[in-house]
Amino acid sequence: MGRRKKRAPKRGSLAYIPKVRASSMVGKIGFWPSVDYDKPRLLGFAGYKAGMTHVLTIDDTRGSPHYGKEVLIPVTVLDAPP
């Protein structure tokens, strides 16, 4: 490549810096809810993101400009090992 112009835009995304290799293939669960020992409760859920889709639902938030109307909401699909 030749010499770049003085006011050229930066090439490449700076969204994820520093770019380093992950230390482990297994993710970490960073949130644990307060435990009530009287009843069984799910403390952690290990899964991975499989994709995204959308759901058509009726908005039931009072005061919203779309109250009572059908809206599309993006949702994440999780896949969990057996």
PDB file of N, CA, C and O in Angstrom:
ATOM      1  N   MET A   1       0.833  -1.173   0.000  1.00  0.00           N
ATOM      2  CA  MET A   1       0.000   0.000   0.000  1.00  0.00           C
ATOM      3  C   MET A   1       0.879   1.238   0.000  1.00  0.00           C
ATOM      4  O   MET A   1       1.971   1.257   0.569  1.00  0.00           O
ATOM      5  N   GLY A   2       0.385   2.233  -0.634  1.00  0.00           N
ATOM      6  CA  GLY A   2       1.123   3.481  -0.697  1.00  0.00           C
ATOM      7  C   GLY A   2       0.907   4.324   0.543  1.00  0.00           C
ATOM      8  O   GLY A   2       0.347   3.870   1.540  1.00  0.00           O
ATOM      9  N   ARG A   3       1.355   5.536   0.456  1.00  0.00           N
ATOM     10  CA  ARG A   3       1.224   6.461   1.572  1.00  0.00           C
ATOM     11  C   ARG A   3      -0.231   6.881   1.733  1.00  0.00           C
ATOM     12  O   ARG A   3      -0.896   7.234   0.759  1.00  0.00           O
ATOM     13  N   ARG A   4      -0.719   6.841   2.967  1.00  0.00           N
ATOM     14  CA  ARG A   4      -2.108   7.220   3.223  1.00  0.00           C
ATOM     15  C   ARG A   4      -2.237   8.719   3.329  1.00  0.00           C
ATOM     16  O   ARG A   4      -1.274   9.421   3.637  1.00  0.00           O
ATOM     17  N   LYS A   5      -3.429   9.201   3.072  1.00  0.00           N
ATOM     18  CA  LYS A   5      -3.695  10.631   3.215  1.00  0.00           C
ATOM     19  C   LYS A   5      -3.671  11.022   4.691  1.00  0.00           C
ATOM     20  O   LYS A   5      -3.779  10.172   5.574  1.00  0.00           O
ATOM     21  N   LYS A   6      -3.532  12.276   4.934  1.00  0.00           N
ATOM     22  CA  LYS A   6      -3.451  12.760   6.303  1.00  0.00           C
ATOM     23  C   LYS A   6      -4.769  12.597   7.050  1.00  0.00           C
ATOM     24  O   LYS A   6      -4.769  12.300   8.245  1.00  0.00           O
ATOM     25  N   ARG A   7      -5.885  12.785   6.367  1.00  0.00           N
ATOM     26  CA  ARG A   7      -7.186  12.755   7.027  1.00  0.00           C
ATOM     27  C   ARG A   7      -7.988  11.519   6.658  1.00  0.00           C
ATOM     28  O   ARG A   7      -9.209  11.596   6.518  1.00  0.00           O
ATOM     29  N   ALA A   8      -7.339  10.402   6.500  1.00  0.00           N
ATOM     30  CA  ALA A   8      -8.043   9.168   6.170  1.00  0.00           C
ATOM     31  C   ALA A   8      -8.720   8.617   7.415  1.00  0.00           C
ATOM     32  O   ALA A   8      -8.192   8.767   8.517  1.00  0.00           O
ATOM     33  N   PRO A   9      -9.873   7.986   7.265  1.00  0.00           N
ATOM     34  CA  PRO A   9     -10.529   7.389   8.429  1.00  0.00           C
ATOM     35  C   PRO A   9      -9.764   6.166   8.929  1.00  0.00           C
ATOM     36  O   PRO A   9      -9.021   5.528   8.184  1.00  0.00           O
ATOM     37  N   LYS A  10      -9.964   5.861  10.193  1.00  0.00           N
ATOM     38  CA  LYS A  10      -9.312   4.695  10.780  1.00  0.00           C
ATOM     39  C   LYS A  10      -9.888   3.425  10.180  1.00  0.00           C
ATOM     40  O   LYS A  10     -11.103   3.306  10.027  1.00  0.00           O
ATOM     41  N   ARG A  11      -9.041   2.492   9.845  1.00  0.00           N
ATOM     42  CA  ARG A  11      -9.487   1.246   9.235  1.00  0.00           C
ATOM     43  C   ARG A  11      -9.628   0.182  10.316  1.00  0.00           C
ATOM     44  O   ARG A  11      -8.698  -0.064  11.085  1.00  0.00           O
ATOM     45  N   GLY A  12     -10.767  -0.430  10.365  1.00  0.00           N
ATOM     46  CA  GLY A  12     -11.009  -1.470  11.356  1.00  0.00           C
ATOM     47  C   GLY A  12     -11.814  -0.950  12.536  1.00  0.00           C
ATOM     48  O   GLY A  12     -11.838   0.247  12.820  1.00  0.00           O
ATOM     49  N   SER A  13     -12.469  -1.877  13.212  1.00  0.00           N
ATOM     50  CA  SER A  13     -13.327  -1.523  14.330  1.00  0.00           C
ATOM     51  C   SER A  13     -12.524  -1.459  15.621  1.00  0.00           C
ATOM     52  O   SER A  13     -11.609  -2.255  15.835  1.00  0.00           O
ATOM     53  N   LEU A  14     -12.867  -0.520  16.466  1.00  0.00           N
ATOM     54  CA  LEU A  14     -12.265  -0.419  17.791  1.00  0.00           C
ATOM     55  C   LEU A  14     -13.232  -0.889  18.871  1.00  0.00           C
ATOM     56  O   LEU A  14     -13.079  -0.547  20.044  1.00  0.00           O
ATOM     57  N   ALA A  15     -14.224  -1.671  18.470  1.00  0.00           N
ATOM     58  CA  ALA A  15     -15.274  -2.058  19.397  1.00  0.00           C
ATOM     59  C   ALA A  15     -14.770  -2.980  20.502  1.00  0.00           C
ATOM     60  O   ALA A  15     -15.189  -2.834  21.650  1.00  0.00           O
ATOM     61  N   TYR A  16     -13.898  -3.910  20.196  1.00  0.00           N
ATOM     62  CA  TYR A  16     -13.447  -4.891  21.179  1.00  0.00           C
ATOM     63  C   TYR A  16     -11.930  -4.784  21.309  1.00  0.00           C
ATOM     64  O   TYR A  16     -11.186  -5.424  20.566  1.00  0.00           O
ATOM     65  N   ILE A  17     -11.490  -3.980  22.247  1.00  0.00           N
ATOM     66  CA  ILE A  17     -10.064  -3.820  22.466  1.00  0.00           C
ATOM     67  C   ILE A  17      -9.790  -4.096  23.932  1.00  0.00           C
ATOM     68  O   ILE A  17     -10.545  -3.577  24.754  1.00  0.00           O
ATOM     69  N   PRO A  18      -8.811  -4.840  24.335  1.00  0.00           N
ATOM     70  CA  PRO A  18      -7.783  -5.442  23.498  1.00  0.00           C
ATOM     71  C   PRO A  18      -8.271  -6.743  22.879  1.00  0.00           C
ATOM     72  O   PRO A  18      -9.063  -7.471  23.478  1.00  0.00           O
ATOM     73  N   LYS A  19      -7.796  -7.024  21.688  1.00  0.00           N
ATOM     74  CA  LYS A  19      -8.168  -8.257  21.000  1.00  0.00           C
ATOM     75  C   LYS A  19      -7.198  -9.352  21.445  1.00  0.00           C
ATOM     76  O   LYS A  19      -6.060  -9.413  20.979  1.00  0.00           O
ATOM     77  N   VAL A  20      -7.654 -10.199  22.335  1.00  0.00           N
ATOM     78  CA  VAL A  20      -6.815 -11.278  22.853  1.00  0.00           C
ATOM     79  C   VAL A  20      -7.592 -12.581  22.777  1.00  0.00           C
ATOM     80  O   VAL A  20      -8.819 -12.594  22.684  1.00  0.00           O
ATOM     81  N   ARG A  21      -6.852 -13.664  22.819  1.00  0.00           N
ATOM     82  CA  ARG A  21      -7.476 -14.983  22.799  1.00  0.00           C
ATOM     83  C   ARG A  21      -8.116 -15.255  24.152  1.00  0.00           C
ATOM     84  O   ARG A  21      -7.574 -14.880  25.191  1.00  0.00           O
ATOM     85  N   ALA A  22      -9.270 -15.910  24.132  1.00  0.00           N
ATOM     86  CA  ALA A  22      -9.966 -16.240  25.375  1.00  0.00           C
ATOM     87  C   ALA A  22      -9.149 -17.244  26.181  1.00  0.00           C
ATOM     88  O   ALA A  22      -8.484 -18.113  25.617  1.00  0.00           O
ATOM     89  N   SER A  23      -9.206 -17.118  27.482  1.00  0.00           N
ATOM     90  CA  SER A  23      -8.433 -18.013  28.337  1.00  0.00           C
ATOM     91  C   SER A  23      -9.057 -19.396  28.426  1.00  0.00           C
ATOM     92  O   SER A  23      -8.354 -20.365  28.714  1.00  0.00           O
ATOM     93  N   SER A  24     -10.370 -19.516  28.183  1.00  0.00           N
ATOM     94  CA  SER A  24     -11.051 -20.799  28.291  1.00  0.00           C
ATOM     95  C   SER A  24     -12.237 -20.823  27.344  1.00  0.00           C
ATOM     96  O   SER A  24     -12.813 -19.780  27.032  1.00  0.00           O
ATOM     97  N   MET A  25     -12.605 -22.026  26.884  1.00  0.00           N
ATOM     98  CA  MET A  25     -13.772 -22.175  26.028  1.00  0.00           C
ATOM     99  C   MET A  25     -15.061 -22.114  26.834  1.00  0.00           C
ATOM    100  O   MET A  25     -16.133 -21.881  26.275  1.00  0.00           O
ATOM    101  N   VAL A  26     -14.965 -22.321  28.147  1.00  0.00           N
ATOM    102  CA  VAL A  26     -16.128 -22.327  29.017  1.00  0.00           C
ATOM    103  C   VAL A  26     -16.352 -20.916  29.545  1.00  0.00           C
ATOM    104  O   VAL A  26     -15.426 -20.291  30.063  1.00  0.00           O
ATOM    105  N   GLY A  27     -17.572 -20.413  29.416  1.00  0.00           N
ATOM    106  CA  GLY A  27     -17.883 -19.077  29.893  1.00  0.00           C
ATOM    107  C   GLY A  27     -18.007 -19.020  31.403  1.00  0.00           C
ATOM    108  O   GLY A  27     -18.027 -20.050  32.076  1.00  0.00           O
ATOM    109  N   LYS A  28     -18.089 -17.816  31.925  1.00  0.00           N
ATOM    110  CA  LYS A  28     -18.207 -17.611  33.364  1.00  0.00           C
ATOM    111  C   LYS A  28     -19.580 -17.040  33.679  1.00  0.00           C
ATOM    112  O   LYS A  28     -20.100 -16.211  32.932  1.00  0.00           O
ATOM    113  N   ILE A  29     -20.158 -17.478  34.773  1.00  0.00           N
ATOM    114  CA  ILE A  29     -21.429 -16.941  35.241  1.00  0.00           C
ATOM    115  C   ILE A  29     -21.102 -15.908  36.303  1.00  0.00           C
ATOM    116  O   ILE A  29     -20.540 -16.241  37.346  1.00  0.00           O
ATOM    117  N   GLY A  30     -21.453 -14.657  36.042  1.00  0.00           N
ATOM    118  CA  GLY A  30     -21.044 -13.579  36.927  1.00  0.00           C
ATOM    119  C   GLY A  30     -22.113 -13.113  37.896  1.00  0.00           C
ATOM    120  O   GLY A  30     -21.853 -12.220  38.702  1.00  0.00           O
ATOM    121  N   PHE A  31     -23.306 -13.687  37.844  1.00  0.00           N
ATOM    122  CA  PHE A  31     -24.377 -13.226  38.726  1.00  0.00           C
ATOM    123  C   PHE A  31     -24.972 -14.418  39.446  1.00  0.00           C
ATOM    124  O   PHE A  31     -25.334 -15.408  38.810  1.00  0.00           O
ATOM    125  N   TRP A  32     -25.078 -14.339  40.758  1.00  0.00           N
ATOM    126  CA  TRP A  32     -25.728 -15.362  41.562  1.00  0.00           C
ATOM    127  C   TRP A  32     -26.805 -14.682  42.387  1.00  0.00           C
ATOM    128  O   TRP A  32     -26.508 -13.742  43.125  1.00  0.00           O
ATOM    129  N   PRO A  33     -28.062 -15.137  42.280  1.00  0.00           N
ATOM    130  CA  PRO A  33     -29.132 -14.503  43.058  1.00  0.00           C
ATOM    131  C   PRO A  33     -29.028 -14.873  44.534  1.00  0.00           C
ATOM    132  O   PRO A  33     -28.333 -15.818  44.906  1.00  0.00           O
ATOM    133  N   SER A  34     -29.728 -14.112  45.360  1.00  0.00           N
ATOM    134  CA  SER A  34     -29.756 -14.446  46.779  1.00  0.00           C
ATOM    135  C   SER A  34     -30.506 -15.762  46.957  1.00  0.00           C
ATOM    136  O   SER A  34     -31.516 -16.006  46.297  1.00  0.00           O
ATOM    137  N   VAL A  35     -30.012 -16.594  47.841  1.00  0.00           N
ATOM    138  CA  VAL A  35     -30.517 -17.956  47.982  1.00  0.00           C
ATOM    139  C   VAL A  35     -31.550 -18.028  49.099  1.00  0.00           C
ATOM    140  O   VAL A  35     -31.307 -17.572  50.216  1.00  0.00           O
ATOM    141  N   ASP A  36     -32.710 -18.610  48.780  1.00  0.00           N
ATOM    142  CA  ASP A  36     -33.734 -18.918  49.767  1.00  0.00           C
ATOM    143  C   ASP A  36     -33.785 -20.440  49.855  1.00  0.00           C
ATOM    144  O   ASP A  36     -34.225 -21.099  48.912  1.00  0.00           O
ATOM    145  N   TYR A  37     -33.341 -21.005  50.976  1.00  0.00           N
ATOM    146  CA  TYR A  37     -33.178 -22.450  51.089  1.00  0.00           C
ATOM    147  C   TYR A  37     -34.488 -23.195  51.303  1.00  0.00           C
ATOM    148  O   TYR A  37     -34.484 -24.425  51.343  1.00  0.00           O
ATOM    149  N   ASP A  38     -35.605 -22.494  51.440  1.00  0.00           N
ATOM    150  CA  ASP A  38     -36.879 -23.166  51.679  1.00  0.00           C
ATOM    151  C   ASP A  38     -37.431 -23.835  50.424  1.00  0.00           C
ATOM    152  O   ASP A  38     -38.131 -24.843  50.525  1.00  0.00           O
ATOM    153  N   LYS A  39     -37.133 -23.301  49.261  1.00  0.00           N
ATOM    154  CA  LYS A  39     -37.665 -23.871  48.019  1.00  0.00           C
ATOM    155  C   LYS A  39     -36.536 -24.005  46.995  1.00  0.00           C
ATOM    156  O   LYS A  39     -35.579 -23.232  47.022  1.00  0.00           O
ATOM    157  N   PRO A  40     -36.645 -24.976  46.100  1.00  0.00           N
ATOM    158  CA  PRO A  40     -35.603 -25.139  45.080  1.00  0.00           C
ATOM    159  C   PRO A  40     -35.619 -23.967  44.098  1.00  0.00           C
ATOM    160  O   PRO A  40     -36.670 -23.408  43.785  1.00  0.00           O
ATOM    161  N   ARG A  41     -34.435 -23.618  43.627  1.00  0.00           N
ATOM    162  CA  ARG A  41     -34.314 -22.464  42.744  1.00  0.00           C
ATOM    163  C   ARG A  41     -33.140 -22.670  41.794  1.00  0.00           C
ATOM    164  O   ARG A  41     -32.119 -23.250  42.165  1.00  0.00           O
ATOM    165  N   LEU A  42     -33.298 -22.188  40.571  1.00  0.00           N
ATOM    166  CA  LEU A  42     -32.229 -22.253  39.587  1.00  0.00           C
ATOM    167  C   LEU A  42     -31.223 -21.147  39.884  1.00  0.00           C
ATOM    168  O   LEU A  42     -31.563 -19.965  39.839  1.00  0.00           O
ATOM    169  N   LEU A  43     -29.986 -21.529  40.187  1.00  0.00           N
ATOM    170  CA  LEU A  43     -28.969 -20.544  40.543  1.00  0.00           C
ATOM    171  C   LEU A  43     -28.172 -20.073  39.336  1.00  0.00           C
ATOM    172  O   LEU A  43     -27.809 -18.899  39.258  1.00  0.00           O
ATOM    173  N   GLY A  44     -27.898 -20.952  38.413  1.00  0.00           N
ATOM    174  CA  GLY A  44     -27.115 -20.579  37.243  1.00  0.00           C
ATOM    175  C   GLY A  44     -27.587 -21.357  36.037  1.00  0.00           C
ATOM    176  O   GLY A  44     -28.094 -22.471  36.165  1.00  0.00           O
ATOM    177  N   PHE A  45     -27.422 -20.776  34.879  1.00  0.00           N
ATOM    178  CA  PHE A  45     -27.854 -21.424  33.646  1.00  0.00           C
ATOM    179  C   PHE A  45     -26.715 -21.333  32.648  1.00  0.00           C
ATOM    180  O   PHE A  45     -26.408 -20.250  32.150  1.00  0.00           O
ATOM    181  N   ALA A  46     -26.084 -22.467  32.351  1.00  0.00           N
ATOM    182  CA  ALA A  46     -24.966 -22.487  31.411  1.00  0.00           C
ATOM    183  C   ALA A  46     -25.491 -22.826  30.027  1.00  0.00           C
ATOM    184  O   ALA A  46     -26.003 -23.923  29.803  1.00  0.00           O
ATOM    185  N   GLY A  47     -25.369 -21.910  29.122  1.00  0.00           N
ATOM    186  CA  GLY A  47     -25.796 -22.112  27.746  1.00  0.00           C
ATOM    187  C   GLY A  47     -25.009 -21.187  26.849  1.00  0.00           C
ATOM    188  O   GLY A  47     -24.192 -20.395  27.319  1.00  0.00           O
ATOM    189  N   TYR A  48     -25.253 -21.288  25.563  1.00  0.00           N
ATOM    190  CA  TYR A  48     -24.578 -20.403  24.632  1.00  0.00           C
ATOM    191  C   TYR A  48     -25.589 -19.846  23.641  1.00  0.00           C
ATOM    192  O   TYR A  48     -26.643 -20.435  23.400  1.00  0.00           O
ATOM    193  N   LYS A  49     -25.247 -18.712  23.081  1.00  0.00           N
ATOM    194  CA  LYS A  49     -26.150 -18.030  22.160  1.00  0.00           C
ATOM    195  C   LYS A  49     -26.150 -18.767  20.829  1.00  0.00           C
ATOM    196  O   LYS A  49     -25.109 -18.928  20.192  1.00  0.00           O
ATOM    197  N   ALA A  50     -27.343 -19.217  20.414  1.00  0.00           N
ATOM    198  CA  ALA A  50     -27.466 -19.958  19.166  1.00  0.00           C
ATOM    199  C   ALA A  50     -27.916 -19.058  18.024  1.00  0.00           C
ATOM    200  O   ALA A  50     -27.701 -19.396  16.859  1.00  0.00           O
ATOM    201  N   GLY A  51     -28.528 -17.934  18.326  1.00  0.00           N
ATOM    202  CA  GLY A  51     -28.981 -17.032  17.277  1.00  0.00           C
ATOM    203  C   GLY A  51     -29.985 -16.038  17.809  1.00  0.00           C
ATOM    204  O   GLY A  51     -30.199 -15.925  19.016  1.00  0.00           O
ATOM    205  N   MET A  52     -30.599 -15.316  16.882  1.00  0.00           N
ATOM    206  CA  MET A  52     -31.619 -14.340  17.247  1.00  0.00           C
ATOM    207  C   MET A  52     -32.797 -14.471  16.298  1.00  0.00           C
ATOM    208  O   MET A  52     -32.654 -14.936  15.167  1.00  0.00           O
ATOM    209  N   THR A  53     -33.956 -14.057  16.770  1.00  0.00           N
ATOM    210  CA  THR A  53     -35.160 -14.036  15.959  1.00  0.00           C
ATOM    211  C   THR A  53     -36.038 -12.906  16.486  1.00  0.00           C
ATOM    212  O   THR A  53     -35.577 -12.091  17.285  1.00  0.00           O
ATOM    213  N   HIS A  54     -37.274 -12.847  16.058  1.00  0.00           N
ATOM    214  CA  HIS A  54     -38.172 -11.821  16.552  1.00  0.00           C
ATOM    215  C   HIS A  54     -39.501 -12.445  16.942  1.00  0.00           C
ATOM    216  O   HIS A  54     -39.880 -13.505  16.443  1.00  0.00           O
ATOM    217  N   VAL A  55     -40.206 -11.763  17.850  1.00  0.00           N
ATOM    218  CA  VAL A  55     -41.483 -12.227  18.372  1.00  0.00           C
ATOM    219  C   VAL A  55     -42.507 -11.126  18.147  1.00  0.00           C
ATOM    220  O   VAL A  55     -42.239  -9.955  18.413  1.00  0.00           O
ATOM    221  N   LEU A  56     -43.675 -11.504  17.660  1.00  0.00           N
ATOM    222  CA  LEU A  56     -44.777 -10.563  17.475  1.00  0.00           C
ATOM    223  C   LEU A  56     -45.665 -10.644  18.710  1.00  0.00           C
ATOM    224  O   LEU A  56     -46.232 -11.699  18.995  1.00  0.00           O
ATOM    225  N   THR A  57     -45.790  -9.545  19.442  1.00  0.00           N
ATOM    226  CA  THR A  57     -46.546  -9.534  20.682  1.00  0.00           C
ATOM    227  C   THR A  57     -47.336  -8.226  20.794  1.00  0.00           C
ATOM    228  O   THR A  57     -47.107  -7.287  20.032  1.00  0.00           O
ATOM    229  N   ILE A  58     -48.245  -8.176  21.731  1.00  0.00           N
ATOM    230  CA  ILE A  58     -49.035  -6.971  21.974  1.00  0.00           C
ATOM    231  C   ILE A  58     -48.399  -6.211  23.132  1.00  0.00           C
ATOM    232  O   ILE A  58     -48.170  -6.780  24.199  1.00  0.00           O
ATOM    233  N   ASP A  59     -48.116  -4.942  22.927  1.00  0.00           N
ATOM    234  CA  ASP A  59     -47.484  -4.109  23.943  1.00  0.00           C
ATOM    235  C   ASP A  59     -48.500  -3.790  25.040  1.00  0.00           C
ATOM    236  O   ASP A  59     -49.549  -3.205  24.770  1.00  0.00           O
ATOM    237  N   ASP A  60     -48.181  -4.181  26.290  1.00  0.00           N
ATOM    238  CA  ASP A  60     -49.099  -3.942  27.402  1.00  0.00           C
ATOM    239  C   ASP A  60     -48.537  -2.931  28.402  1.00  0.00           C
ATOM    240  O   ASP A  60     -48.970  -2.901  29.554  1.00  0.00           O
ATOM    241  N   THR A  61     -47.582  -2.107  27.980  1.00  0.00           N
ATOM    242  CA  THR A  61     -46.997  -1.095  28.842  1.00  0.00           C
ATOM    243  C   THR A  61     -47.832   0.178  28.779  1.00  0.00           C
ATOM    244  O   THR A  61     -47.901   0.831  27.738  1.00  0.00           O
ATOM    245  N   ARG A  62     -48.467   0.526  29.897  1.00  0.00           N
ATOM    246  CA  ARG A  62     -49.309   1.724  29.906  1.00  0.00           C
ATOM    247  C   ARG A  62     -48.435   2.966  29.731  1.00  0.00           C
ATOM    248  O   ARG A  62     -47.350   3.067  30.302  1.00  0.00           O
ATOM    249  N   GLY A  63     -48.933   3.901  28.930  1.00  0.00           N
ATOM    250  CA  GLY A  63     -48.183   5.115  28.653  1.00  0.00           C
ATOM    251  C   GLY A  63     -47.285   5.001  27.439  1.00  0.00           C
ATOM    252  O   GLY A  63     -46.726   6.000  26.985  1.00  0.00           O
ATOM    253  N   SER A  64     -47.139   3.800  26.909  1.00  0.00           N
ATOM    254  CA  SER A  64     -46.321   3.609  25.717  1.00  0.00           C
ATOM    255  C   SER A  64     -47.086   4.086  24.486  1.00  0.00           C
ATOM    256  O   SER A  64     -48.306   3.935  24.434  1.00  0.00           O
ATOM    257  N   PRO A  65     -46.405   4.653  23.499  1.00  0.00           N
ATOM    258  CA  PRO A  65     -47.119   5.061  22.286  1.00  0.00           C
ATOM    259  C   PRO A  65     -47.680   3.884  21.498  1.00  0.00           C
ATOM    260  O   PRO A  65     -48.557   4.061  20.653  1.00  0.00           O
ATOM    261  N   HIS A  66     -47.178   2.688  21.771  1.00  0.00           N
ATOM    262  CA  HIS A  66     -47.640   1.490  21.066  1.00  0.00           C
ATOM    263  C   HIS A  66     -48.533   0.615  21.945  1.00  0.00           C
ATOM    264  O   HIS A  66     -48.698  -0.574  21.669  1.00  0.00           O
ATOM    265  N   TYR A  67     -49.112   1.195  23.004  1.00  0.00           N
ATOM    266  CA  TYR A  67     -49.930   0.419  23.934  1.00  0.00           C
ATOM    267  C   TYR A  67     -51.127  -0.192  23.203  1.00  0.00           C
ATOM    268  O   TYR A  67     -51.871   0.508  22.516  1.00  0.00           O
ATOM    269  N   GLY A  68     -51.301  -1.515  23.361  1.00  0.00           N
ATOM    270  CA  GLY A  68     -52.415  -2.228  22.752  1.00  0.00           C
ATOM    271  C   GLY A  68     -52.191  -2.606  21.304  1.00  0.00           C
ATOM    272  O   GLY A  68     -53.074  -3.198  20.683  1.00  0.00           O
ATOM    273  N   LYS A  69     -51.035  -2.281  20.749  1.00  0.00           N
ATOM    274  CA  LYS A  69     -50.740  -2.604  19.353  1.00  0.00           C
ATOM    275  C   LYS A  69     -49.748  -3.752  19.284  1.00  0.00           C
ATOM    276  O   LYS A  69     -49.036  -4.032  20.250  1.00  0.00           O
ATOM    277  N   GLU A  70     -49.706  -4.418  18.130  1.00  0.00           N
ATOM    278  CA  GLU A  70     -48.733  -5.479  17.921  1.00  0.00           C
ATOM    279  C   GLU A  70     -47.374  -4.859  17.613  1.00  0.00           C
ATOM    280  O   GLU A  70     -47.268  -3.943  16.797  1.00  0.00           O
ATOM    281  N   VAL A  71     -46.345  -5.368  18.271  1.00  0.00           N
ATOM    282  CA  VAL A  71     -44.984  -4.887  18.053  1.00  0.00           C
ATOM    283  C   VAL A  71     -44.063  -6.085  17.849  1.00  0.00           C
ATOM    284  O   VAL A  71     -44.338  -7.178  18.345  1.00  0.00           O
ATOM    285  N   LEU A  72     -42.975  -5.877  17.123  1.00  0.00           N
ATOM    286  CA  LEU A  72     -41.942  -6.892  16.944  1.00  0.00           C
ATOM    287  C   LEU A  72     -40.838  -6.643  17.960  1.00  0.00           C
ATOM    288  O   LEU A  72     -40.345  -5.522  18.086  1.00  0.00           O
ATOM    289  N   ILE A  73     -40.451  -7.686  18.682  1.00  0.00           N
ATOM    290  CA  ILE A  73     -39.421  -7.578  19.700  1.00  0.00           C
ATOM    291  C   ILE A  73     -38.308  -8.562  19.348  1.00  0.00           C
ATOM    292  O   ILE A  73     -38.588  -9.736  19.103  1.00  0.00           O
ATOM    293  N   PRO A  74     -37.043  -8.108  19.315  1.00  0.00           N
ATOM    294  CA  PRO A  74     -35.950  -9.050  19.069  1.00  0.00           C
ATOM    295  C   PRO A  74     -35.707  -9.922  20.299  1.00  0.00           C
ATOM    296  O   PRO A  74     -35.731  -9.430  21.427  1.00  0.00           O
ATOM    297  N   VAL A  75     -35.473 -11.214  20.078  1.00  0.00           N
ATOM    298  CA  VAL A  75     -35.207 -12.153  21.167  1.00  0.00           C
ATOM    299  C   VAL A  75     -33.962 -12.965  20.840  1.00  0.00           C
ATOM    300  O   VAL A  75     -33.611 -13.148  19.674  1.00  0.00           O
ATOM    301  N   THR A  76     -33.305 -13.445  21.879  1.00  0.00           N
ATOM    302  CA  THR A  76     -32.117 -14.274  21.745  1.00  0.00           C
ATOM    303  C   THR A  76     -32.489 -15.727  21.978  1.00  0.00           C
ATOM    304  O   THR A  76     -33.230 -16.044  22.909  1.00  0.00           O
ATOM    305  N   VAL A  77     -31.976 -16.609  21.134  1.00  0.00           N
ATOM    306  CA  VAL A  77     -32.206 -18.044  21.272  1.00  0.00           C
ATOM    307  C   VAL A  77     -30.986 -18.644  21.958  1.00  0.00           C
ATOM    308  O   VAL A  77     -29.867 -18.519  21.461  1.00  0.00           O
ATOM    309  N   LEU A  78     -31.200 -19.299  23.105  1.00  0.00           N
ATOM    310  CA  LEU A  78     -30.122 -19.946  23.843  1.00  0.00           C
ATOM    311  C   LEU A  78     -30.186 -21.445  23.642  1.00  0.00           C
ATOM    312  O   LEU A  78     -31.268 -22.026  23.559  1.00  0.00           O
ATOM    313  N   ASP A  79     -29.018 -22.070  23.565  1.00  0.00           N
ATOM    314  CA  ASP A  79     -28.934 -23.519  23.459  1.00  0.00           C
ATOM    315  C   ASP A  79     -28.125 -24.012  24.650  1.00  0.00           C
ATOM    316  O   ASP A  79     -27.057 -23.476  24.948  1.00  0.00           O
ATOM    317  N   ALA A  80     -28.630 -25.023  25.322  1.00  0.00           N
ATOM    318  CA  ALA A  80     -27.970 -25.537  26.518  1.00  0.00           C
ATOM    319  C   ALA A  80     -27.583 -26.995  26.309  1.00  0.00           C
ATOM    320  O   ALA A  80     -28.337 -27.752  25.697  1.00  0.00           O
ATOM    321  N   PRO A  81     -26.428 -27.394  26.805  1.00  0.00           N
ATOM    322  CA  PRO A  81     -26.047 -28.800  26.707  1.00  0.00           C
ATOM    323  C   PRO A  81     -26.956 -29.663  27.576  1.00  0.00           C
ATOM    324  O   PRO A  81     -27.483 -29.191  28.584  1.00  0.00           O
ATOM    325  N   PRO A  82     -27.141 -30.926  27.192  1.00  0.00           N
ATOM    326  CA  PRO A  82     -28.031 -31.802  27.979  1.00  0.00           C
ATOM    327  C   PRO A  82     -27.461 -32.152  29.341  1.00  0.00           C
ATOM    328  O   PRO A  82     -28.095 -32.876  30.108  1.00  0.00           O
TER     329      PRO A  82
END
